[in-house]
Amino acid sequence: METLILIDGSGLIYRGFYAIPPFFKSPNGMLTNAVFGFTSILLTLLAGQKPTYMAVAFDKKGPTFRHKEYKEYKATRVKAPQELYDQIPLVKQVVDTFGIPGFEADGYEADDILATIARLLSKKNLQILVATGDFDVFQIAGPHVAILYPAKGFKEAVVFDVKGIIEKYGIAPEQIPDYKGLAGDSSDNIPGVHGIGDKGATDLLKKYSTLENIYEHLPEITGALKKKLEDGKNDAFMSKKLATLDADVPLNFDLNACRVKNFDVDAAQRMFGDLGFKSLQKRLDELYGTKTNQGVLF
């Protein structure tokens, strides 16, 4: 079966910036930890998964439809330092150098783009692997969609299929929006239901499966829990909507354009040298060698 790897570019940039120590700097002193993390996992995926196709999704600057739904969406998030934003063009340069197409859309997040591509390809005989550090994206896992989660300083990727997600988190992928409808998400300022934490949300979903079913059975719930659910009903359904990925992003997507193809290894080596990535230069050499300037991505 052919394999498509979808990369959550914005999610991995953010995760890499905060997960990797800030001692990765280019020779001119520019912080490059997020670029290093992204590029490291890219090489890991190329070597380990040998994909037929690859694509990267990025957030686009500006408000999304979620901000229109709830003006306080992500309002409490502290603005990332400029050193993170300065690395975004460098990550896009890496993607371009490897000949991988990137996608972004006004009013949507990278997560929505990933969900849309997965939906568009749901009828094809294709294994889809989604590389992300964002738990929200886990909701698109399914029979032919698995999650690749970076580990060990972005040198490895842990695979989560549907069974693995259930075993680790106690809920199925499609229940993640319901879970956030109840527990909320402080990082995105999604309120959820006040007083219902992670365990309470998980226990309710194990019994009732969905947020809608919980409220249909509200008469049989008693005590303080019932009162919390009654008081927080509006926030619960709004929060679920905010947490649900939109799989209908208008995209000009062509799978054939995502086919892994030749790229200029010498140009990649020069770029890694400019960034000070000596270890990645060595890994690139191990993957493709230096006898030719054309790297064939498997």
Backbone bond lengths (Angstrom), bond angles and torsions (degrees), N, CA, C in turn:
res aa  C-N    CA-C-N  psi(-1)  N-CA   C-N-CA  omega(-1)  CA-C   N-CA-C  phi
1 M - - - 1.464 - - 1.530 109.67 -
2 E 1.320 116.90 135.96 1.450 120.54 177.28 1.535 110.54 -70.84
3 T 1.328 115.47 153.55 1.463 121.02 -175.97 1.523 111.07 -123.54
4 L 1.318 114.87 134.76 1.460 122.25 172.23 1.523 108.17 -113.47
5 I 1.329 116.77 127.59 1.459 120.71 172.51 1.523 108.53 -104.05
6 L 1.323 115.85 121.28 1.457 122.74 174.44 1.527 107.78 -102.42
7 I 1.313 116.90 129.46 1.461 121.18 -176.34 1.522 110.27 -112.41
8 D 1.310 115.11 127.02 1.467 121.79 174.76 1.520 107.90 -80.18
9 G 1.338 116.01 85.75 1.453 120.52 -174.08 1.514 113.18 -57.97
10 S 1.317 116.66 -49.79 1.466 120.18 -177.42 1.520 111.22 -65.88
11 G 1.329 116.79 -40.37 1.461 120.33 179.80 1.519 112.34 -63.72
12 L 1.328 116.42 -40.31 1.461 119.21 -179.25 1.519 111.88 -74.96
13 I 1.327 117.39 -32.03 1.467 120.02 174.32 1.531 109.79 -61.46
14 Y 1.322 115.52 -48.34 1.466 120.87 -178.80 1.527 110.84 -62.85
15 R 1.338 115.58 -47.77 1.460 119.44 -178.01 1.529 110.67 -64.98
16 G 1.337 116.29 -41.61 1.454 119.75 -179.28 1.514 112.31 -63.28
17 F 1.320 116.28 -39.01 1.461 120.72 -178.74 1.524 111.16 -60.86
18 Y 1.338 116.32 -41.18 1.459 119.74 -176.18 1.532 113.33 -92.04
19 A 1.337 117.21 -18.56 1.465 119.72 -177.19 1.523 112.93 -92.74
20 I 1.318 116.68 -26.41 1.461 120.55 -175.57 1.527 109.46 -102.40
21 P 1.318 117.63 130.00 1.479 120.39 -177.25 1.522 111.81 -55.71
22 P 1.330 116.92 148.27 1.467 121.27 -174.96 1.523 114.16 -81.56
23 F 1.340 117.24 35.83 1.465 117.48 175.48 1.525 111.73 -100.39
24 F 1.350 116.72 2.00 1.457 119.86 173.46 1.525 108.56 -82.99
25 K 1.321 115.64 108.86 1.465 120.55 179.89 1.516 109.58 -135.37
26 S 1.314 115.35 148.52 1.453 120.48 176.82 1.521 109.56 -73.74
27 P 1.342 119.11 166.22 1.467 120.64 178.35 1.525 113.61 -56.60
28 N 1.335 117.77 -25.69 1.470 119.40 178.49 1.523 112.77 -90.24
29 G 1.362 116.67 7.66 1.453 120.97 173.35 1.512 116.26 92.58
30 M 1.325 118.19 5.45 1.461 120.85 -179.76 1.525 110.91 -79.96
31 L 1.322 116.93 133.59 1.456 121.27 177.67 1.529 109.74 -64.89
32 T 1.341 116.98 132.40 1.464 121.04 -174.76 1.525 112.45 -134.82
33 N 1.341 117.98 21.37 1.470 119.10 -175.41 1.524 113.11 -62.98
34 A 1.345 117.94 -38.55 1.465 120.43 179.80 1.525 110.82 -68.56
35 V 1.330 116.96 -39.11 1.466 120.32 177.91 1.523 109.74 -65.02
36 F 1.330 115.49 -41.53 1.463 119.71 179.33 1.527 110.58 -60.84
37 G 1.345 116.52 -47.40 1.458 119.93 -179.92 1.509 111.94 -60.34
38 F 1.325 116.50 -46.87 1.465 120.41 -179.99 1.527 110.81 -60.57
39 T 1.318 116.72 -47.14 1.462 120.39 -176.03 1.522 111.28 -68.91
40 S 1.313 116.31 -35.60 1.463 120.43 178.04 1.522 111.02 -62.12
41 I 1.333 116.93 -46.38 1.463 119.08 -179.92 1.518 110.62 -69.73
42 L 1.336 117.82 -31.35 1.461 120.58 176.30 1.529 110.38 -61.02
43 L 1.331 117.45 -47.02 1.454 120.64 178.83 1.530 111.13 -65.23
44 T 1.327 116.23 -37.19 1.468 120.49 177.17 1.526 110.78 -60.80
45 L 1.322 116.54 -43.62 1.458 120.75 -178.81 1.523 111.66 -68.94
46 L 1.314 116.87 -40.33 1.460 120.28 179.01 1.525 110.89 -63.01
47 A 1.325 116.09 -43.05 1.460 120.13 -177.58 1.523 112.18 -74.33
48 G 1.323 116.07 -39.99 1.458 119.35 -173.05 1.509 115.28 -87.25
49 Q 1.329 117.85 -33.33 1.458 121.23 -173.95 1.533 113.24 -102.38
50 K 1.318 116.66 -22.98 1.477 121.28 -179.99 1.535 111.30 48.20
51 P 1.336 117.11 60.03 1.469 120.89 -174.00 1.522 113.01 -71.17
52 T 1.328 114.56 153.34 1.461 121.20 172.68 1.517 110.17 -82.53
53 Y 1.333 115.72 -34.68 1.459 121.88 -177.32 1.528 109.18 -134.32
54 M 1.349 115.92 152.90 1.463 120.91 173.32 1.520 108.95 -145.36
55 A 1.328 115.77 148.84 1.461 122.24 174.68 1.520 108.05 -152.90
56 V 1.335 115.90 153.55 1.462 121.82 -179.47 1.525 109.07 -124.68
57 A 1.331 116.73 138.04 1.467 122.02 176.80 1.518 109.45 -111.98
58 F 1.335 115.33 140.01 1.466 121.37 179.31 1.528 109.91 -127.77
59 D 1.335 115.45 148.92 1.466 119.99 167.18 1.522 108.23 -67.12
60 K 1.331 115.28 151.99 1.460 119.90 173.00 1.523 108.52 -113.65
61 K 1.316 116.16 139.14 1.461 120.74 -176.93 1.527 110.39 -59.56
62 G 1.334 115.41 138.10 1.459 120.41 178.94 1.510 111.76 122.59
63 P 1.332 116.91 165.85 1.469 120.80 -179.63 1.523 111.62 -67.15
64 T 1.323 115.12 154.36 1.456 121.38 177.65 1.527 109.35 -110.75
65 F 1.331 115.85 176.80 1.457 119.63 177.43 1.520 111.15 -61.97
66 R 1.320 117.82 -22.99 1.463 120.89 179.07 1.526 110.94 -70.75
67 H 1.300 117.04 -34.20 1.468 120.16 176.30 1.528 110.67 -66.26
68 K 1.318 116.43 -32.70 1.467 120.02 177.32 1.527 110.48 -70.55
69 E 1.321 116.10 -34.41 1.463 121.13 178.27 1.529 111.07 -71.94
70 Y 1.312 116.46 -38.26 1.464 121.67 -175.28 1.532 107.75 -147.99
71 K 1.314 116.41 104.10 1.469 120.67 -172.28 1.519 113.07 -63.32
72 E 1.342 116.78 -18.50 1.457 120.29 179.60 1.527 112.70 -89.92
73 Y 1.339 116.95 5.51 1.464 120.37 179.24 1.533 109.80 -58.29
74 K 1.318 115.62 123.88 1.470 124.42 -179.12 1.534 112.89 61.42
75 A 1.330 117.41 15.20 1.468 120.17 -175.09 1.526 112.53 -67.19
76 T 1.322 117.18 -26.67 1.462 119.75 -177.76 1.525 112.67 -89.62
77 R 1.329 116.49 -4.24 1.455 119.37 -178.94 1.529 109.63 -72.34
78 V 1.318 115.92 127.36 1.458 120.85 178.60 1.525 108.88 -69.47
79 K 1.316 116.46 132.16 1.465 120.49 -179.89 1.519 109.92 -57.51
80 A 1.323 115.67 130.86 1.457 120.39 -180.00 1.527 110.26 -64.58
81 P 1.308 117.55 150.53 1.468 120.02 179.27 1.526 111.59 -65.40
82 Q 1.301 115.35 155.36 1.467 120.70 -178.14 1.528 111.38 -58.55
83 E 1.336 116.61 -28.45 1.470 120.48 -179.56 1.524 111.97 -60.99
84 L 1.338 117.15 -27.86 1.465 119.55 174.97 1.527 110.20 -73.30
85 Y 1.323 116.59 -49.62 1.471 120.03 -177.95 1.532 111.49 -61.76
86 D 1.320 116.93 -32.50 1.456 119.98 179.80 1.525 112.17 -64.96
87 Q 1.324 116.65 -21.19 1.465 120.29 -177.28 1.529 113.17 -87.84
88 I 1.322 117.66 -15.23 1.464 119.98 -178.29 1.528 112.35 -60.07
89 P 1.351 119.60 -47.94 1.467 118.78 177.69 1.524 112.96 -60.20
90 L 1.331 117.41 -31.76 1.465 120.60 179.00 1.517 111.14 -69.20
91 V 1.335 116.74 -39.05 1.465 119.89 176.01 1.529 110.03 -63.52
92 K 1.326 116.54 -41.84 1.471 119.77 178.23 1.526 110.93 -64.71
93 Q 1.328 116.59 -31.97 1.461 120.31 176.17 1.528 110.41 -66.55
94 V 1.330 116.94 -40.44 1.467 121.09 175.75 1.521 110.25 -59.14
95 V 1.333 115.82 -48.12 1.462 121.22 -179.47 1.526 110.74 -58.92
96 D 1.322 116.59 -45.05 1.467 120.71 179.56 1.528 111.56 -64.07
97 T 1.317 116.31 -41.27 1.464 119.97 -178.21 1.528 111.30 -63.12
98 F 1.316 116.65 -34.99 1.464 120.88 178.43 1.534 112.15 -84.10
99 G 1.324 117.03 1.06 1.463 120.39 176.39 1.511 114.61 71.13
100 I 1.324 116.19 29.15 1.469 121.10 -178.19 1.532 108.69 -101.50
101 P 1.329 118.91 128.45 1.468 119.73 179.48 1.518 112.61 -71.10
102 G 1.330 115.81 144.17 1.457 121.55 176.70 1.514 110.44 -114.92
103 F 1.333 116.38 149.41 1.463 121.95 -177.12 1.523 110.12 -131.04
104 E 1.332 116.01 139.99 1.455 122.42 171.98 1.522 107.47 -152.66
105 A 1.331 117.05 158.97 1.469 120.52 -175.79 1.516 109.59 -149.33
106 D 1.324 115.96 138.42 1.461 121.51 177.63 1.525 110.79 -58.94
107 G 1.323 116.25 132.38 1.457 121.33 174.03 1.513 115.11 83.46
108 Y 1.342 117.28 3.34 1.464 120.57 -178.32 1.525 109.76 -131.30
109 E 1.332 114.26 160.20 1.449 120.66 176.73 1.526 109.72 -99.74
110 A 1.327 115.42 164.03 1.462 120.22 179.16 1.531 111.02 -56.31
111 D 1.330 116.75 -36.66 1.467 120.96 179.84 1.531 111.56 -57.97
112 D 1.324 116.30 -40.77 1.464 120.67 179.98 1.529 110.74 -65.32
113 I 1.319 116.13 -37.85 1.466 120.29 178.47 1.521 110.40 -64.61
114 L 1.326 116.62 -43.08 1.464 120.25 177.57 1.524 111.06 -60.08
115 A 1.339 116.46 -43.95 1.464 120.68 179.50 1.519 110.93 -63.79
116 T 1.322 116.87 -38.51 1.468 121.11 -179.21 1.518 111.11 -66.30
117 I 1.324 117.35 -45.81 1.467 120.21 179.47 1.522 110.34 -62.70
118 A 1.337 116.69 -42.09 1.466 119.69 178.04 1.524 110.68 -60.51
119 R 1.328 117.26 -40.22 1.474 119.91 178.48 1.523 111.26 -66.74
120 L 1.335 117.19 -43.53 1.454 121.24 -178.51 1.531 111.75 -59.67
121 L 1.323 115.53 -29.70 1.465 120.15 -176.09 1.527 113.27 -103.46
122 S 1.323 115.97 11.07 1.470 119.79 -173.86 1.520 113.62 -64.80
123 K 1.321 117.15 -23.48 1.464 120.29 -178.64 1.528 112.55 -91.07
124 K 1.316 117.02 -7.16 1.461 120.22 -177.49 1.525 110.77 -87.43
125 N 1.306 115.42 152.94 1.459 120.83 177.14 1.526 107.95 -82.28
126 L 1.325 115.08 80.06 1.453 121.64 -169.14 1.517 109.58 -144.92
127 Q 1.323 116.04 134.11 1.462 120.32 173.28 1.521 108.60 -90.26
128 I 1.328 116.80 123.79 1.458 121.63 -179.19 1.527 109.02 -108.98
129 L 1.321 115.64 127.84 1.456 122.43 176.56 1.523 107.77 -117.78
130 V 1.328 116.52 126.92 1.461 121.39 -175.82 1.525 108.95 -110.83
131 A 1.326 116.01 114.33 1.459 121.31 179.66 1.521 109.22 -89.78
132 T 1.317 116.63 116.37 1.455 120.83 -175.55 1.521 110.44 -155.19
133 G 1.325 115.60 154.24 1.453 121.07 171.04 1.514 111.36 -110.60
134 D 1.344 116.51 12.88 1.463 123.38 -174.10 1.528 110.07 -109.61
135 F 1.326 116.32 119.73 1.462 121.44 -178.57 1.525 112.45 -59.71
136 D 1.325 118.31 -31.36 1.465 121.47 179.90 1.526 111.55 -54.69
137 V 1.325 116.48 -36.44 1.462 120.81 -175.42 1.531 111.94 -69.86
138 F 1.323 116.95 -19.33 1.463 120.05 -179.64 1.525 111.95 -59.36
139 Q 1.332 117.28 -20.54 1.470 119.62 -177.18 1.516 113.16 -67.26
140 I 1.334 119.25 -15.73 1.462 119.70 -179.71 1.525 112.51 -91.96
141 A 1.335 117.68 0.91 1.465 120.10 176.12 1.523 109.57 -61.61
142 G 1.324 115.61 144.17 1.465 120.57 -178.50 1.511 110.91 -164.85
143 P 1.330 117.95 -163.57 1.478 121.32 -176.05 1.529 113.95 -54.78
144 H 1.336 117.37 -36.20 1.466 120.78 -179.03 1.528 112.31 -120.76
145 V 1.341 116.20 17.67 1.469 120.39 -179.78 1.523 108.79 -129.97
146 A 1.321 116.17 120.23 1.462 121.76 176.78 1.524 109.00 -121.95
147 I 1.324 115.75 161.69 1.460 122.55 -177.67 1.525 109.74 -105.95
148 L 1.338 115.52 136.97 1.455 121.86 173.43 1.525 107.62 -109.99
149 Y 1.325 116.19 115.17 1.465 121.31 -174.72 1.519 109.11 -110.09
150 P 1.343 118.71 124.82 1.467 120.29 -176.34 1.524 112.07 -64.38
151 A 1.325 114.79 143.59 1.462 120.97 -179.60 1.524 109.27 -144.86
152 K 1.325 116.07 163.34 1.460 123.56 176.56 1.523 111.95 50.73
153 G 1.343 114.84 58.13 1.449 119.90 177.32 1.504 113.89 64.29
154 F 1.333 116.73 31.31 1.463 123.53 178.40 1.534 112.48 70.90
155 K 1.324 117.43 15.67 1.467 120.41 177.52 1.526 111.76 -90.02
156 E 1.328 116.65 -14.11 1.453 121.08 179.86 1.525 109.28 -135.52
157 A 1.325 115.28 165.14 1.467 121.00 176.79 1.518 108.97 -132.92
158 V 1.314 116.21 124.33 1.464 122.10 177.13 1.525 108.32 -88.16
159 V 1.320 116.80 132.46 1.464 121.52 -178.44 1.523 109.90 -94.27
160 F 1.331 115.86 126.74 1.459 121.85 174.19 1.525 108.73 -116.51
161 D 1.331 116.49 114.04 1.462 119.76 168.95 1.523 107.55 -95.23
162 V 1.320 117.10 -174.32 1.461 120.03 -177.36 1.530 111.00 -58.07
163 K 1.319 115.92 -45.23 1.474 119.91 -179.19 1.526 110.81 -61.56
164 G 1.327 116.61 -42.19 1.457 120.59 -179.31 1.522 112.68 -65.18
165 I 1.329 116.40 -36.85 1.466 120.45 178.19 1.522 110.42 -66.23
166 I 1.325 116.41 -43.57 1.469 120.23 178.93 1.517 110.64 -62.43
167 E 1.338 116.45 -42.83 1.461 120.37 -178.38 1.530 111.58 -65.26
168 K 1.317 117.37 -38.20 1.473 120.08 -176.15 1.517 112.66 -82.00
169 Y 1.341 116.67 -40.03 1.467 119.36 -171.35 1.528 113.81 -108.60
170 G 1.326 117.73 -11.40 1.454 120.60 177.33 1.513 114.74 80.36
171 I 1.336 117.32 2.95 1.464 121.78 177.60 1.528 108.84 -136.24
172 A 1.325 115.70 157.22 1.453 121.09 178.28 1.532 109.62 -81.24
173 P 1.326 118.02 157.91 1.469 120.24 -178.84 1.521 113.76 -52.42
174 E 1.335 117.19 -43.60 1.462 120.24 -177.16 1.527 112.89 -69.34
175 Q 1.346 117.46 -11.13 1.463 120.88 178.51 1.534 112.80 -89.45
176 I 1.318 117.83 -5.16 1.466 119.98 -176.83 1.530 111.92 -59.52
177 P 1.340 120.58 -44.16 1.469 118.67 176.06 1.532 112.62 -61.96
178 D 1.344 117.33 -37.20 1.472 120.75 176.66 1.523 109.95 -63.55
179 Y 1.324 114.76 -42.18 1.465 120.24 179.40 1.527 110.94 -59.84
180 K 1.325 116.60 -45.61 1.460 119.42 -179.80 1.522 111.59 -72.80
181 G 1.331 116.82 -25.27 1.451 119.97 173.34 1.517 111.30 -61.71
182 L 1.331 116.35 -31.20 1.463 121.54 179.92 1.524 112.48 -93.34
183 A 1.343 116.90 -50.41 1.460 121.02 -173.79 1.521 112.85 -86.74
184 G 1.347 116.69 -19.56 1.454 120.12 -176.23 1.517 111.62 73.85
185 D 1.314 115.50 -174.09 1.462 121.64 179.09 1.522 107.40 -153.43
186 S 1.315 116.44 103.97 1.463 120.58 -175.51 1.522 111.95 -64.17
187 S 1.339 117.81 -30.71 1.462 119.47 -177.60 1.525 111.85 -66.50
188 D 1.332 117.17 -30.94 1.470 121.71 178.20 1.525 111.88 -103.85
189 N 1.337 116.45 3.58 1.466 122.16 -177.44 1.529 111.61 58.31
190 I 1.327 115.80 40.38 1.469 121.80 173.23 1.520 106.59 -90.90
191 P 1.331 119.24 120.16 1.466 120.87 -168.09 1.528 115.59 -70.55
192 G 1.334 117.72 -38.87 1.455 118.92 -172.50 1.516 111.15 63.84
193 V 1.328 116.48 -157.21 1.465 122.35 178.21 1.523 108.55 -101.38
194 H 1.317 116.24 121.04 1.462 120.76 -178.37 1.531 110.86 -57.36
195 G 1.339 114.88 127.20 1.459 119.67 175.89 1.520 114.58 94.42
196 I 1.322 117.58 -5.38 1.469 120.38 177.04 1.526 107.74 -108.21
197 G 1.289 116.27 111.04 1.459 120.58 -177.76 1.511 112.57 -92.43
198 D 1.317 115.14 -161.71 1.460 121.08 -177.05 1.526 112.33 -60.21
199 K 1.322 116.09 -49.17 1.463 119.67 -177.43 1.524 111.37 -65.64
200 G 1.333 116.47 -42.78 1.455 119.29 179.81 1.514 111.75 -61.82
201 A 1.324 116.41 -41.21 1.461 120.62 179.00 1.518 110.89 -64.84
202 T 1.328 116.18 -44.76 1.460 120.43 -179.13 1.524 111.03 -63.52
203 D 1.326 117.01 -43.93 1.471 120.55 -179.86 1.527 111.41 -62.01
204 L 1.323 117.01 -42.25 1.461 120.48 179.23 1.531 111.56 -63.64
205 L 1.322 116.27 -41.07 1.464 119.56 -178.06 1.524 111.81 -73.11
206 K 1.316 117.57 -30.25 1.462 119.72 175.10 1.527 110.68 -64.12
207 K 1.321 116.04 -32.84 1.462 120.05 -178.30 1.517 112.76 -87.59
208 Y 1.341 116.97 -39.40 1.468 120.04 -171.28 1.535 114.33 -114.96
209 S 1.305 118.20 -7.13 1.474 124.64 172.94 1.531 114.85 75.32
210 T 1.335 118.30 -49.83 1.467 120.11 -176.35 1.523 110.62 -132.04
211 L 1.314 115.48 162.58 1.467 121.18 176.77 1.520 110.24 -62.68
212 E 1.339 115.65 -42.86 1.466 119.95 -179.95 1.526 110.99 -59.78
213 N 1.325 116.20 -41.45 1.468 119.53 -178.47 1.525 111.89 -70.32
214 I 1.327 116.34 -31.77 1.467 119.98 175.76 1.519 109.78 -59.89
215 Y 1.330 116.41 -46.19 1.464 119.42 -177.14 1.528 111.83 -74.54
216 E 1.318 116.92 -26.66 1.467 118.65 173.85 1.515 111.05 -66.93
217 H 1.310 117.36 -29.37 1.465 122.20 -179.36 1.527 112.22 -103.72
218 L 1.304 116.98 17.88 1.461 120.36 -178.79 1.531 113.62 -56.52
219 P 1.353 120.02 -35.55 1.469 119.55 179.58 1.524 114.39 -58.44
220 E 1.342 116.57 -26.16 1.471 117.88 -178.05 1.531 111.97 -89.44
221 I 1.325 117.09 -5.12 1.465 121.02 176.25 1.529 107.67 -91.75
222 T 1.308 116.22 139.19 1.471 119.41 -172.97 1.520 112.39 -123.14
223 G 1.304 114.58 171.62 1.456 122.50 170.42 1.516 114.65 68.41
224 A 1.343 114.06 -151.01 1.460 121.06 -174.90 1.527 111.97 -64.00
225 L 1.329 116.59 -32.33 1.465 119.88 -179.62 1.524 110.79 -63.29
226 K 1.327 116.21 -42.38 1.461 120.01 178.31 1.527 110.62 -61.93
227 K 1.320 116.59 -42.12 1.467 120.55 -179.74 1.537 110.82 -63.29
228 K 1.315 116.94 -42.09 1.469 120.69 178.56 1.530 110.63 -60.90
229 L 1.319 115.51 -43.64 1.466 120.15 -179.44 1.526 111.24 -66.62
230 E 1.315 116.41 -40.16 1.470 119.85 178.28 1.523 110.86 -63.19
231 D 1.317 115.70 -47.47 1.463 119.87 -177.17 1.528 112.01 -68.12
232 G 1.316 116.44 -30.08 1.461 119.83 -174.19 1.509 115.12 -102.72
233 K 1.328 117.57 16.09 1.466 120.13 -174.27 1.530 112.30 -59.04
234 N 1.299 117.66 -48.28 1.466 119.83 -178.15 1.528 111.64 -62.21
235 D 1.327 115.90 -43.66 1.459 119.60 178.48 1.528 111.19 -64.55
236 A 1.331 115.85 -35.13 1.464 119.54 -178.50 1.527 111.13 -61.73
237 F 1.319 116.69 -49.45 1.467 119.95 -176.73 1.528 111.47 -73.14
238 M 1.326 117.00 -32.88 1.461 118.61 174.97 1.528 110.02 -66.25
239 S 1.323 116.26 -42.17 1.462 120.97 -178.68 1.524 111.16 -64.56
240 K 1.326 116.43 -39.37 1.466 119.04 176.97 1.522 110.43 -62.06
241 K 1.315 116.35 -41.05 1.470 120.21 -179.81 1.522 110.20 -63.71
242 L 1.329 116.80 -42.28 1.459 120.48 179.45 1.529 111.74 -63.59
243 A 1.320 116.18 -34.50 1.461 121.02 -175.98 1.525 113.38 -85.20
244 T 1.321 116.84 -10.30 1.468 120.42 -178.31 1.526 110.20 -84.68
245 L 1.317 116.71 125.44 1.456 120.36 178.94 1.521 110.05 -71.53
246 D 1.324 115.31 140.64 1.462 121.75 178.87 1.528 108.06 -90.13
247 A 1.317 116.48 113.74 1.467 121.74 -177.48 1.521 112.41 -94.83
248 D 1.315 117.40 20.82 1.467 121.82 -179.63 1.527 111.47 -125.17
249 V 1.304 117.17 37.67 1.463 120.64 177.37 1.534 108.56 -68.81
250 P 1.325 118.11 131.36 1.472 119.63 177.04 1.528 110.40 -68.17
251 L 1.327 115.78 109.48 1.460 121.59 -176.71 1.521 110.74 -129.40
252 N 1.289 116.17 143.97 1.457 121.41 170.19 1.525 106.36 -95.85
253 F 1.329 115.32 81.08 1.466 120.39 -172.56 1.518 110.88 -105.66
254 D 1.322 114.88 128.35 1.461 121.87 177.77 1.527 107.55 -128.11
255 L 1.316 116.84 113.05 1.460 120.78 -177.10 1.525 111.33 -58.37
256 N 1.327 117.44 -39.99 1.466 119.69 -177.69 1.521 111.94 -61.82
257 A 1.334 116.45 -30.69 1.458 119.75 178.45 1.531 111.69 -69.12
258 C 1.327 116.19 -15.18 1.463 121.41 -179.57 1.531 112.28 -94.60
259 R 1.330 116.44 0.56 1.465 118.91 -178.70 1.525 110.16 -61.17
260 V 1.319 115.38 131.80 1.456 121.14 179.17 1.529 108.32 -63.57
261 K 1.330 115.83 130.89 1.466 119.94 -172.24 1.521 111.00 -139.21
262 N 1.336 114.23 179.67 1.457 119.54 178.74 1.526 111.09 -59.75
263 F 1.317 115.96 148.64 1.457 120.40 172.60 1.517 108.14 -145.10
264 D 1.300 116.16 164.56 1.457 122.60 -175.38 1.537 109.53 -84.47
265 V 1.320 116.09 100.56 1.457 120.87 -177.64 1.528 110.60 -64.49
266 D 1.335 116.82 -38.40 1.467 119.31 179.85 1.527 111.25 -61.01
267 A 1.347 115.92 -39.94 1.465 119.67 178.22 1.522 110.50 -64.76
268 A 1.337 116.51 -39.17 1.464 120.58 178.05 1.527 110.46 -65.01
269 Q 1.332 116.72 -41.57 1.464 119.84 178.71 1.525 111.13 -63.65
270 R 1.338 116.96 -40.82 1.466 119.37 178.12 1.522 110.65 -63.87
271 M 1.332 116.48 -41.15 1.462 120.50 179.39 1.534 109.98 -62.61
272 F 1.341 116.69 -45.23 1.463 119.94 178.61 1.531 110.64 -61.45
273 G 1.336 116.17 -37.52 1.459 119.42 177.60 1.512 111.99 -64.56
274 D 1.334 116.57 -41.64 1.467 120.76 178.73 1.524 111.30 -63.65
275 L 1.333 115.78 -30.15 1.459 120.47 -179.02 1.525 112.45 -88.37
276 G 1.329 116.54 -10.29 1.461 120.23 -179.40 1.511 113.86 82.04
277 F 1.324 117.19 24.08 1.467 121.80 -176.28 1.529 110.43 -93.66
278 K 1.319 117.75 69.67 1.462 121.00 -177.25 1.532 111.69 -63.65
279 S 1.330 116.94 -39.66 1.464 119.41 -179.39 1.525 111.19 -66.69
280 L 1.333 116.61 -34.52 1.465 119.58 178.60 1.525 110.71 -75.01
281 Q 1.322 117.63 -30.25 1.464 119.96 173.37 1.529 109.86 -61.03
282 K 1.316 116.12 -41.54 1.463 120.66 179.22 1.532 110.59 -65.35
283 R 1.334 116.35 -43.20 1.468 119.44 179.14 1.529 111.13 -64.61
284 L 1.322 116.87 -39.65 1.461 120.42 178.85 1.525 110.27 -63.80
285 D 1.319 116.57 -40.87 1.460 121.13 178.25 1.529 110.60 -63.51
286 E 1.338 116.63 -40.22 1.462 120.51 178.92 1.522 111.60 -64.59
287 L 1.343 115.82 -33.02 1.463 119.91 -179.29 1.513 112.90 -77.19
288 Y 1.344 116.59 -42.56 1.462 119.96 -169.31 1.519 114.92 -123.06
289 G 1.327 117.32 -12.49 1.448 119.31 179.96 1.516 112.20 73.35
290 T 1.328 116.24 -179.93 1.464 120.82 -177.90 1.521 112.94 -124.20
291 K 1.341 117.49 9.79 1.460 120.17 -178.06 1.517 112.68 -75.37
292 T 1.319 116.98 -21.51 1.453 121.11 -179.95 1.511 109.12 -135.59
293 N 1.312 116.00 153.02 1.471 118.96 178.77 1.508 112.01 -91.58
294 Q 1.333 117.04 7.42 1.467 120.72 179.16 1.516 109.84 -114.75
295 G 1.311 116.43 114.43 1.460 120.47 177.58 1.520 109.35 -93.54
296 V 1.306 116.87 127.51 1.460 120.49 176.47 1.509 107.47 -98.43
297 L 1.306 117.26 116.39 1.461 121.31 -176.44 1.517 110.06 -77.26
298 F 1.312 114.35 70.06 1.457 121.00 175.17 1.511 112.22 54.31
